[in-house]
Amino acid sequence: MGLKRNVSLFTGLRYQGKGPMLTFVLHRIGGVGMAVFVSIHLLASFLGGSGGQLANAIYEHWVFQLFIFFCALFHAINGLRITILDLWPKLIEYQQEAIWVEWAVFIPVYGFAVFVIIRTAAGG
Amino acid sequence: MAEKSRNLSLSQRGMNFETLMWYFTRLSALAMYGFILFAIIGALVMGARTQMNFADMMRWGFMPNGTHVQNSNVTDLEPWVSPFWKLMGSGLLLVAVAHGVHGLVVVCDDYIASARGRQIVRFLSIIMMLAMSFIGLYIIWTS
């Protein structure tokens, strides 16, 4: 079944999955993060009122925007890698290279977004 | 050597609802790329190059809704709230909700092992999908 964990939590945390494991974890965090916070954003816009306004004020705060941009951009770029490698299975041989390309795309785009968000927040 | 998979029926090749959703997840990802790139190109055509910064542009790209450009320097909001963009936003919303809710089911399946628990997750996921779709459509078409 494979549904029981046979190792201790500590061993599990030290799992040496390296690059692919890191993308898996970040993909999951990004996906769940987007699902939760975009749902809250939708509900807040729908319900309005003081609670909705507070929720949307938090959502639109620049610190939170940095987080949700990270979720969305990483999920999108990693998702494109997964899609391409899954739909053309022969390319799976180049997974490691694909992950390098992924970071090479993600870091400049996200870095630029961080720069713009912080500059706007600082009033520039 | 086994028989060529092409000669087997779809069910013999393991085609079931989960496989179908596996394909849907990948294909809807490509569809969302299409929607988002289209929205960004549309924004550039409507004058975003001089009136919006990168962050505003991404916000518009992830959901082409007029409220997402209100805080930018766009002078004329009229083209940004046209029925065309509402239709595009609705398409993106429906694809994204289906993709996201199915993603949550996949995540839950990794941690919930019992058949009963998985059934409950699926039931809740359908309710969440319908609710989010209708609420989203309501916001898009009334804002």
Interface residues (C-beta under 8 A of the other chain):
Chain A: M1 L3 R28 G31 V32 M34 A35 V38 S39 L42 L43 S45 F46 Q65 F69 A72 A76 G79 L80 I82 T83 D86 L87 F112 A113 V116 I117 T120
Chain B: R26 A29 L30 M32 Y33 I36 N53 F54 A55 M58 F62 T67 G100 V101 G103 L104 V107 A113 M128 M132 I135 G136 Y138 I139 S143
